[in-house]
Amino acid sequence: MGIVDPRLRNRAVVPEQHEIASRNVRVLTAAQPLGEANSPIIVSLVGLVGQHLASEPAGATLPVSLAVMRRFGRRTGYVAGATLGVVAGLLATIGIVQTSFLVF
């Protein structure tokens, strides 16, 4: 019990706060699977859209990362992808801190 602030230990939970907390748990419980389903859906859509747009259907699902890795090597491709991920995460963080949906 060392993580609970001693000043809050005996304080009763206000019913409104309990309702808000319960709603937050329900919303997050529903949002988590939807967020996890995002990647497989995007992978599927990229293939379908790529097949529709590509002049040669055989190259429709060829990821750009493979082209980068073939040209520059796996290590460079991985580092480039990881760097882009970090930059995107930092940019999203800046958008959150500045409360700017456009930057986020």
C-alpha positions in Angstrom: 0.0 0.0 0.0 3.0 2.3 -0.2 1.9 3.7 -3.6 -1.3 5.3 -2.2 -0.9 8.9 -1.0 -1.6 8.8 2.8 -3.6 12.0 2.5 -6.0 10.3 0.1 -6.3 6.9 1.9 -9.3 7.8 4.1 -11.0 10.0 1.5 -14.3 8.6 0.2 -14.7 8.4 -3.5 -17.2 10.9 -4.8 -20.0 9.1 -6.8 -19.5 11.4 -9.8 -15.8 10.5 -9.9 -16.6 6.9 -9.7 -19.0 7.2 -12.7 -16.4 9.1 -14.7 -13.8 6.5 -13.9 -16.1 3.6 -14.8 -17.0 5.3 -18.1 -13.3 5.8 -18.9 -12.6 2.1 -18.2 -15.5 1.1 -20.6 -14.3 3.5 -23.3 -10.7 2.4 -23.1 -11.7 -1.3 -23.0 -13.7 -0.8 -26.2 -10.9 1.3 -27.9 -8.0 -1.0 -27.2 -9.1 -3.8 -29.6 -10.0 -1.3 -32.2 -6.5 0.2 -32.0 -4.9 -3.2 -32.1 -6.9 -4.1 -35.2 -5.6 -1.1 -37.0 -2.3 -2.6 -38.3 -3.8 -5.7 -40.0 -6.5 -3.6 -41.6 -3.9 -1.1 -43.0 -1.8 -4.0 -44.3 -4.8 -5.4 -46.1 -5.9 -2.1 -47.5 -2.4 -1.2 -48.8 -2.4 -4.4 -50.8 -5.9 -3.9 -52.2 -5.3 -0.2 -53.1 -1.8 -1.0 -54.4 -3.3 -3.7 -56.7 -5.9 -1.2 -58.0 -3.4 1.6 -58.6 -0.3 -0.3 -59.8 0.4 -0.7 -63.4 1.8 -4.1 -62.8 -0.2 -6.2 -60.2 2.9 -8.2 -59.2 4.5 -5.1 -57.6 1.3 -4.0 -55.8 2.2 -5.3 -52.4 6.0 -4.7 -52.6 6.7 -2.6 -49.5 8.9 0.4 -49.9 11.0 -0.9 -47.0 12.2 -3.8 -49.1 13.4 -1.4 -51.8 15.3 0.6 -49.2 16.7 -2.5 -47.6 17.9 -3.9 -50.9 19.6 -0.7 -51.8 21.1 0.3 -48.5 21.1 -2.9 -46.4 19.0 -4.3 -43.6 20.7 -2.4 -40.8 20.3 1.0 -42.6 16.7 0.2 -43.5 15.9 -0.7 -39.9 17.6 2.3 -38.5 15.8 4.6 -41.0 12.4 3.0 -40.1 13.1 3.3 -36.4 14.2 6.9 -36.8 11.0 7.8 -38.7 9.0 6.1 -36.0 10.7 8.2 -33.3 10.3 11.4 -35.3 6.6 10.6 -35.8 6.2 9.9 -32.1 7.9 13.2 -31.1 5.8 15.1 -33.6 2.6 13.6 -32.1 3.9 14.4 -28.6 4.5 18.0 -29.6 0.9 18.1 -31.0 -0.5 16.8 -27.7 1.5 19.2 -25.6 0.5 22.2 -27.8 -3.1 20.8 -28.0 -2.9 21.1 -31.7 -4.8 18.5 -33.6 -3.2 19.6 -36.9 0.3 18.9 -35.6 -0.8 15.7 -33.9 
